[in-house]
Amino acid sequence: MNSGPERDTDDPLIGRLLDGRYRIGDRIARGGMAGVYEAVDVRLDRTVAVKVMHPGLGDDGDFAERFVREAKHAARLSHPNVVAVYDQGEERGTVFLVMEYVPGHTLRDVIRQQAPMPPLKALSLIEPVLAALAAAHQAGLIHRDIKPENVLIPDAPGGVPKVADFGLAKAISADTQHTATGGVLIGTVSYLAPELVVDGRADTRADVYAAGVVLFELLTGKKPHEGESPIQVAYKHVHEDVPPPSSIVTSTEPELRIPAYLDALVARATARDREHRAADARVLLHQVRRVRQALADGVLDDPELVADLAPPAVTAQQEAQFHEDTTPDPLGSQRPAAATTTAVAAAVAADPARAHVEATTTFDRS
């Protein structure tokens, strides 16, 4: 993913008047499926962001149809913490999506510069993300790719964080939604819920898991699971609990101290068994506000709050049931079962250093 506006004199889109309305300017982000450009809506005389599918992808009728359908889902959302979707169209094979332009930086920049950060600061940053997800879940949508790169922080004073890239958003049906399409696992490996790795199914609790991982990263400055390859990272999400943030942050500074009830909050949000997580972002948002209030009141020890937030204890039998889709390696280690391997196979081609599957463009301006 490239970052920041860039001038590419060989890019035929730059300077083009798309659909007779959008004058394309510098590219501000790039991904495996699309690029995002700063543009001017000449009809309304306003700056917008235009996401354009890479050449050739628009020729895939199924993919283009899905792009249009999911753009319509995203356009249903109207919330101050969600990047607005204005328009969608196609011109001579160029499929595009027009969105609100948010000049600024991403939550990834904040993590690099400020994490580990005081718990109150971390909660103040995750709360607008959860507010956006709560609105989406209320509207029957799941985001499916929550990560710091998809949270935009406006440069303008008083600007509110906004969640971007609802282009992957999926309408919630009676069944949970498959997120693996054509062998490509949609999402980012570092934030994938275990069930996405195992069978490629997502519901609101997958967004809860990803938000919990982001909170862990804000508190610690580290990702909970790392490895030499994306598959290793994905597999750890299935087999290893997210560690308590307090086990990572050992600072004696009072403002950085992580109370047991905040560890419990992270554990609940990132429980490997989705039945043990908050049902959706609305519930997690309520839990975050309870914890934030306790911190603001100076409460550092609250056993009752810990008991309320901590996920249920997992028995050995439940753990065995949870891992029934894995097979033992002849050398004594564990490896994914065939279904799991298929789901994450696309990760092998991803950049191991970034450890993510590029399924769409994100606003990485870091």
MARNU-300337 format. One record per residue (C-alpha): x, y, z; residue in one letter. Coordinates in nm, 4 decimals. Each point is the difference from the previous one (the first is absolute). Last residue first. Example, Ala and Ser with C-alpha at 12.3 -4.5 7.8 and 13.67 -1.06 7.14 Angstrom:
BEGIN
> 1.3670, -0.1060, 0.7140, S;
> -0.1370, -0.3440, 0.0660, A;
***
This chain:
BEGIN
> 0.1156, 0.6449, 0.6877, S;
> -0.2696, 0.1003, -0.2456, R;
> -0.1552, -0.3449, -0.0151, D;
> -0.3564, 0.0668, -0.1157, F;
> -0.0876, -0.3551, -0.0883, T;
> -0.0420, -0.1633, -0.3382, T;
> -0.1502, -0.3445, -0.0319, T;
> 0.0759, -0.3653, 0.0580, A;
> 0.3639, 0.0424, 0.0884, E;
> 0.0675, -0.2888, 0.2356, V;
> 0.2118, 0.1109, 0.2897, H;
> 0.3285, -0.0802, 0.1644, A;
> 0.1688, 0.3375, -0.0540, R;
> 0.3447, -0.1574, 0.0045, A;
> -0.1328, -0.3161, -0.1626, P;
> -0.1193, 0.1921, -0.3094, D;
> -0.2933, -0.2011, -0.1263, A;
> 0.0381, -0.2992, -0.2311, A;
> -0.0216, -0.2463, 0.2861, V;
> -0.3116, 0.1743, 0.1257, A;
> -0.1990, -0.1365, -0.2913, A;
> 0.0206, -0.3466, 0.1545, A;
> -0.1843, 0.1177, 0.3094, V;
> -0.3398, -0.1575, -0.0646, A;
> 0.1432, -0.3048, -0.1742, T;
> 0.2257, -0.0758, 0.2947, T;
> -0.2946, 0.0255, 0.2370, T;
> -0.2081, -0.2413, -0.2027, A;
> 0.2913, -0.2445, -0.0238, A;
> 0.0659, 0.0031, 0.3726, A;
> 0.2350, 0.2618, 0.1344, P;
> 0.3335, -0.1088, 0.1477, R;
> 0.0961, -0.1014, 0.3477, Q;
> 0.3417, -0.1031, 0.1245, S;
> 0.1017, -0.3562, 0.0865, G;
> 0.2245, -0.0737, -0.2954, L;
> -0.2746, -0.1966, -0.1711, P;
> -0.2208, 0.3123, 0.0151, D;
> -0.3268, -0.0478, 0.1838, P;
> -0.3273, 0.0809, -0.1756, T;
> -0.2300, 0.2952, 0.0546, T;
> -0.3782, 0.0253, -0.0480, D;
> -0.0759, -0.1459, 0.3441, E;
> 0.1782, 0.2921, 0.1603, H;
> -0.3019, 0.1617, 0.1671, F;
> -0.1232, -0.3391, 0.1154, Q;
> 0.3318, -0.0657, 0.1728, A;
> -0.0172, 0.3391, 0.1703, E;
> -0.3563, -0.0683, 0.1108, Q;
> 0.1069, -0.3316, 0.1530, Q;
> 0.2963, 0.1611, 0.1759, A;
> -0.2368, 0.2539, 0.1537, T;
> -0.0044, 0.3661, -0.1031, V;
> -0.0632, 0.2532, 0.2755, A;
> -0.2699, 0.2477, -0.0975, P;
> 0.1231, 0.3327, -0.1360, P;
> 0.0913, 0.2713, 0.2534, A;
> -0.2191, 0.3098, -0.0107, L;
> -0.2432, -0.0464, 0.2889, D;
> 0.2556, -0.1713, 0.2244, A;
> 0.2532, 0.2768, -0.0611, V;
> -0.2666, 0.2597, 0.0762, L;
> -0.0757, -0.1726, 0.3295, E;
> 0.3682, -0.0290, 0.0856, P;
> 0.0486, 0.3785, -0.0351, D;
> 0.3577, 0.1144, 0.0613, D;
> 0.1441, 0.3115, -0.1590, L;
> -0.2943, 0.2377, 0.0405, V;
> 0.1171, 0.3544, -0.0759, G;
> -0.3441, 0.1228, -0.0982, D;
> 0.1188, 0.0496, -0.3593, A;
> 0.1233, -0.3589, -0.0018, L;
> -0.3370, -0.1312, 0.1187, A;
> -0.1773, 0.2170, -0.2571, Q;
> 0.2205, -0.1332, -0.2793, R;
> -0.0709, -0.3560, 0.1064, V;
> -0.3751, 0.0529, -0.0091, R;
> 0.0293, 0.1826, -0.3326, R;
> 0.1950, -0.2899, -0.1480, V;
> -0.2682, -0.2453, 0.1129, Q;
> -0.2747, 0.2060, -0.1629, H;
> 0.2025, 0.0182, -0.3212, L;
> 0.0488, -0.3764, 0.0133, L;
> -0.3765, -0.0519, 0.0164, V;
> -0.0657, 0.2321, -0.2936, R;
> 0.2926, -0.1545, -0.1878, A;
> -0.1699, -0.3396, -0.0137, D;
> -0.0743, -0.3083, 0.2082, A;
> 0.2869, 0.0704, 0.2370, A;
> 0.2331, -0.2966, -0.0079, R;
> -0.0385, -0.3427, 0.1641, H;
> -0.2000, -0.1574, -0.2842, E;
> 0.2815, 0.1133, -0.2297, R;
> 0.2287, -0.2621, 0.1490, D;
> 0.3462, 0.1484, -0.0428, R;
> -0.0822, 0.2713, 0.2518, A;
> 0.1292, 0.3305, -0.1345, T;
> -0.2695, 0.2342, 0.1339, A;
> -0.0219, -0.1840, 0.3318, R;
> 0.3771, -0.0098, 0.0500, A;
> 0.0294, 0.3708, -0.0829, V;
> -0.2677, 0.0863, 0.2573, L;
> 0.1558, -0.2303, 0.2588, A;
> 0.3395, 0.1676, -0.0399, D;
> -0.1822, 0.3302, 0.0530, L;
> -0.1625, -0.1423, 0.3162, Y;
> 0.3425, -0.1074, 0.1284, A;
> 0.1245, 0.3577, -0.0078, P;
> 0.2593, 0.1140, -0.2561, I;
> 0.2493, 0.2463, 0.1453, R;
> 0.1159, 0.2535, -0.2579, L;
> -0.1157, 0.3071, 0.1965, E;
> 0.1622, -0.1314, 0.3190, P;
> 0.3478, -0.0279, -0.1584, E;
> 0.1488, -0.3314, 0.1131, T;
> 0.0244, -0.1204, -0.3594, S;
> -0.0424, -0.3739, -0.0512, T;
> -0.2148, 0.0114, -0.3116, V;
> 0.0026, -0.3451, -0.1577, I;
> -0.1531, -0.2115, 0.2760, S;
> -0.2414, 0.2848, 0.0761, S;
> -0.1377, -0.0331, -0.3539, P;
> -0.1231, -0.3503, 0.0910, P;
> 0.1088, -0.2448, -0.2712, P;
> -0.2258, -0.0659, -0.3014, V;
> -0.0775, -0.3691, 0.0301, D;
> 0.1861, -0.2459, -0.2202, E;
> -0.1262, -0.2749, -0.2296, H;
> -0.2259, 0.1619, -0.2600, V;
> 0.1610, 0.3453, -0.0034, H;
> 0.3359, -0.1748, -0.0036, K;
> -0.0958, -0.1633, -0.3320, Y;
> -0.0553, 0.3370, -0.1635, A;
> 0.3443, 0.1194, 0.1088, V;
> 0.1682, -0.3164, -0.1221, Q;
> -0.1880, 0.0260, -0.3299, I;
> 0.1166, 0.3597, -0.0421, P;
> 0.3639, -0.1086, 0.0260, S;
> 0.2862, 0.0464, 0.2440, E;
> -0.2336, 0.0492, 0.2913, G;
> -0.1831, 0.2530, 0.2134, E;
> -0.3016, -0.0206, 0.2276, H;
> -0.1089, 0.2627, 0.2514, P;
> 0.1068, 0.2960, -0.2145, K;
> 0.2143, 0.2456, 0.1896, K;
> -0.0209, 0.3628, 0.1157, G;
> -0.1396, -0.1255, 0.3307, T;
> -0.3220, 0.1867, 0.0732, L;
> -0.0777, 0.1102, -0.3549, L;
> 0.0888, -0.3461, -0.1280, E;
> -0.2312, -0.1721, 0.2490, F;
> -0.2781, 0.2398, -0.1036, L;
> 0.0598, -0.0927, -0.3656, V;
> -0.0207, -0.3680, 0.0929, V;
> -0.3305, 0.0598, 0.1777, G;
> -0.1322, 0.1836, -0.3059, A;
> 0.0896, -0.3023, -0.2136, A;
> -0.1827, -0.2339, 0.2384, Y;
> -0.3118, 0.2186, 0.0078, V;
> -0.0003, 0.0140, -0.3807, D;
> 0.0048, -0.3811, -0.0046, A;
> -0.2813, 0.0064, 0.2553, R;
> -0.2252, 0.1798, -0.2470, T;
> 0.0018, -0.3027, -0.2285, D;
> 0.2652, -0.1620, -0.2116, A;
> 0.0599, -0.3424, -0.1502, R;
> 0.3241, -0.0989, -0.1716, G;
> 0.0103, -0.3495, 0.1457, D;
> 0.3041, -0.0259, 0.2240, V;
> 0.1727, 0.3337, -0.0535, V;
> -0.3208, 0.1984, 0.0166, L;
> -0.1033, -0.1930, 0.3113, E;
> 0.3230, 0.1023, 0.1692, P;
> -0.0709, 0.3745, -0.0390, A;
> 0.2366, 0.1720, -0.2380, L;
> 0.1760, 0.3150, 0.1208, Y;
> 0.3641, -0.0790, -0.0819, S;
> -0.1046, -0.1850, -0.3160, V;
> -0.1801, 0.2895, -0.1629, T;
> -0.3316, -0.0570, -0.1696, G;
> -0.1434, -0.1938, -0.2884, I;
> 0.1515, -0.3443, -0.0397, L;
> 0.0539, -0.0582, -0.3685, V;
> -0.0691, -0.3499, -0.1308, G;
> -0.2738, 0.1123, -0.2376, G;
> -0.1889, 0.1660, 0.2792, T;
> 0.0723, -0.0480, 0.3685, A;
> -0.2175, 0.2286, 0.2068, T;
> -0.2953, -0.2347, 0.0457, H;
> -0.2809, 0.1699, 0.1855, Q;
> -0.1799, -0.1207, 0.3077, T;
> -0.3453, -0.1324, -0.0743, D;
> -0.3291, 0.1878, 0.0291, A;
> 0.1576, 0.2757, -0.2017, S;
> 0.2345, 0.2783, 0.1044, I;
> 0.0788, 0.2380, -0.2852, A;
> 0.3677, 0.0110, -0.0783, K;
> 0.2462, 0.2819, 0.0280, A;
> 0.3152, -0.0409, -0.2045, L;
> -0.0473, 0.3445, -0.1517, G;
> -0.0497, 0.1235, 0.3572, F;
> 0.3465, 0.1337, -0.0498, D;
> 0.0255, 0.2766, 0.2551, A;
> -0.0761, 0.0458, 0.3680, V;
> 0.0078, 0.3636, 0.1012, K;
> 0.1759, 0.1735, 0.2871, P;
> -0.1563, 0.3360, 0.0959, V;
> 0.1471, 0.3348, -0.0996, G;
> 0.0237, 0.2472, 0.2852, G;
> 0.2941, 0.1766, -0.1563, P;
> 0.0356, -0.1037, -0.3664, A;
> 0.2642, -0.2665, -0.0640, D;
> -0.2672, -0.2682, -0.0250, P;
> 0.0761, -0.3430, 0.1525, I;
> -0.0935, -0.2789, -0.2386, L;
> -0.0591, -0.3560, 0.1224, V;
> 0.0521, -0.2585, -0.2728, N;
> 0.3752, -0.0245, 0.0494, E;
> -0.0572, -0.0810, 0.3674, P;
> -0.1897, -0.3212, -0.0843, K;
> -0.3635, -0.1032, -0.0514, I;
> -0.0405, -0.2066, -0.3159, D;
> -0.3280, -0.1937, 0.0131, R;
> -0.2338, 0.3030, 0.0293, H;
> -0.3219, -0.1800, 0.0949, I;
> -0.3311, 0.1495, -0.1026, L;
> -0.3553, -0.0394, 0.1311, G;
> -0.0703, 0.3682, 0.0660, A;
> 0.0484, -0.0452, 0.3750, Q;
> 0.3260, -0.1777, -0.0779, H;
> 0.1131, 0.2966, -0.2061, A;
> -0.1005, 0.2528, 0.2647, A;
> 0.1805, -0.2055, 0.2645, A;
> 0.3020, -0.0191, -0.2290, L;
> 0.0184, 0.3792, -0.0210, A;
> -0.0426, 0.0363, 0.3766, A;
> 0.2621, -0.2707, 0.0463, L;
> 0.2522, 0.1995, -0.1998, V;
> -0.1020, 0.3130, 0.1907, P;
> 0.0761, -0.1834, 0.3297, E;
> 0.3364, -0.1449, -0.1075, I;
> 0.1781, 0.3347, 0.0170, L;
> -0.1367, 0.1136, 0.3372, S;
> 0.0697, -0.3481, 0.1354, L;
> 0.3664, 0.0251, -0.0953, A;
> 0.0321, 0.3460, 0.1545, K;
> -0.1582, -0.1183, 0.3259, L;
> 0.2297, -0.3033, 0.0007, P;
> 0.3145, 0.2135, -0.0232, P;
> 0.1964, -0.0685, -0.3189, M;
> 0.2335, -0.2716, -0.1129, P;
> -0.0130, 0.1354, -0.2600, A;
> 0.0465, 0.3655, -0.0970, Q;
> 0.1813, 0.0387, -0.3326, Q;
> -0.0471, -0.3355, -0.1663, R;
> -0.3483, -0.0427, 0.1440, I;
> -0.1052, 0.3482, -0.1118, V;
> 0.1303, -0.0616, -0.3518, D;
> -0.1968, -0.3280, -0.0156, R;
> -0.3091, 0.1937, 0.1097, L;
> 0.0219, 0.1740, -0.3330, T;
> 0.0970, 0.3466, -0.1145, H;
> -0.1743, 0.3121, -0.1223, G;
> -0.2085, 0.1205, -0.2887, P;
> -0.3350, -0.1822, -0.0004, V;
> -0.1581, -0.0136, -0.3459, Y;
> -0.3577, -0.1349, 0.0062, E;
> -0.0483, -0.2779, -0.2473, M;
> -0.0485, -0.0697, -0.3704, V;
> 0.0178, -0.3638, -0.1164, L;
> 0.1326, -0.1062, -0.3383, F;
> -0.0192, -0.2610, -0.2745, V;
> 0.1991, 0.0880, -0.3112, T;
> -0.1170, -0.2273, -0.2820, G;
> -0.1019, 0.2835, -0.2291, R;
> -0.1500, 0.2017, 0.2846, E;
> -0.1475, -0.1597, 0.3084, E;
> -0.1705, 0.1516, 0.3005, G;
> -0.0323, 0.0503, 0.3706, Q;
> -0.0896, 0.3100, 0.1971, D;
> 0.0151, 0.1751, 0.3339, Y;
> 0.1338, -0.2473, 0.2574, V;
> 0.0602, 0.1653, 0.3382, A;
> 0.2996, -0.0846, 0.2164, V;
> -0.1603, -0.1206, 0.3235, V;
> 0.0456, 0.1643, 0.3403, N;
> -0.2616, 0.2728, -0.0553, P;
> -0.2559, -0.2637, -0.1059, H;
> -0.2053, -0.0552, -0.3126, S;
> 0.0224, -0.3575, -0.1205, L;
> -0.2145, -0.1122, -0.2903, R;
> 0.2805, 0.0933, -0.2409, A;
> 0.2008, -0.2949, 0.1303, A;
> -0.2672, -0.2480, -0.1096, H;
> -0.0164, 0.1664, -0.3405, K;
> 0.3763, -0.0313, -0.0335, A;
> -0.0410, -0.3685, 0.0904, E;
> -0.2326, -0.0546, -0.2927, R;
> 0.2186, 0.1920, -0.2434, V;
> 0.3185, -0.1850, 0.0956, F;
> -0.1892, -0.3319, -0.0047, R;
> -0.1206, 0.0686, -0.3529, E;
> 0.3525, 0.0944, -0.1048, A;
> 0.1380, -0.3234, 0.1435, F;
> -0.2664, -0.2133, -0.1645, D;
> 0.0409, 0.1723, -0.3358, G;
> 0.3781, -0.0254, -0.0059, D;
> 0.0819, 0.2686, -0.2558, D;
> 0.0258, 0.2532, 0.2827, G;
> 0.3049, -0.1862, 0.1224, L;
> 0.1778, 0.0654, -0.3274, G;
> 0.1391, 0.3385, 0.0923, P;
> 0.0267, 0.0519, 0.3785, H;
> -0.3210, 0.1012, 0.1746, M;
> -0.0254, 0.3732, 0.0606, V;
> -0.0626, 0.1561, 0.3392, K;
> -0.0795, 0.3695, -0.0284, V;
> 0.0558, 0.2338, 0.2933, A;
> -0.1863, 0.3301, -0.0113, V;
> 0.0804, 0.3705, -0.0158, T;
> -0.2957, 0.2275, -0.0618, R;
> -0.1200, 0.2155, -0.2889, D;
> -0.3479, -0.1554, -0.0144, L;
> 0.0036, -0.0802, -0.3732, R;
> 0.3775, -0.0006, -0.0268, V;
> 0.0316, -0.2735, 0.2612, D;
> 0.3725, 0.0359, 0.0542, V;
> 0.2255, -0.2987, 0.0544, A;
> 0.2464, -0.1521, 0.2428, E;
> 0.0639, -0.3495, -0.1208, Y;
> -0.0389, -0.3479, 0.1465, V;
> 0.1385, -0.3061, -0.1756, G;
> -0.1606, -0.3398, -0.0284, A;
> 0.0351, -0.3762, 0.0364, M;
> 0.3499, -0.0571, 0.1383, G;
> 0.0204, 0.3334, 0.1729, G;
> 0.0867, 0.3624, -0.0582, R;
> -0.0536, 0.3207, 0.1894, A;
> 0.0093, 0.3755, -0.0603, I;
> 0.0236, 0.0091, -0.3794, R;
> 0.0216, 0.3544, -0.1229, D;
> -0.2846, 0.1618, -0.1921, G;
> -0.3047, -0.1337, -0.1839, I;
> -0.2593, 0.2534, -0.1184, R;
> -0.3366, -0.1577, 0.0910, Y;
> -0.3055, 0.1063, -0.2016, R;
> -0.0079, -0.1077, -0.3633, G;
> -0.0026, -0.3621, 0.1156, D;
> 0.3675, 0.0365, 0.0831, L;
> 0.1702, 0.3159, -0.1153, L;
> 0.3565, -0.1263, -0.0407, R;
> 0.2896, 0.2004, 0.1406, G;
> 0.1581, -0.3012, 0.1654, I;
> -0.1695, -0.3154, -0.1274, L;
> 0.2631, -0.0787, -0.2613, P;
> 0.2658, -0.0552, 0.2682, D;
> 0.3353, 0.0416, -0.1736, D;
> 0.0652, 0.3414, 0.1561, T;
> -0.0388, -0.1508, 0.3436, D;
> -0.0276, 0.2724, 0.2616, R;
> -0.0412, -0.1311, 0.3507, E;
> -0.2234, 0.1043, 0.2863, P;
> 0.0908, -0.1807, 0.3212, G;
> 0.0728, -0.3654, 0.0529, S;
> 0.0608, -0.3039, -0.2183, N;
> -0.1430, -0.3328, 0.0997, M;
***
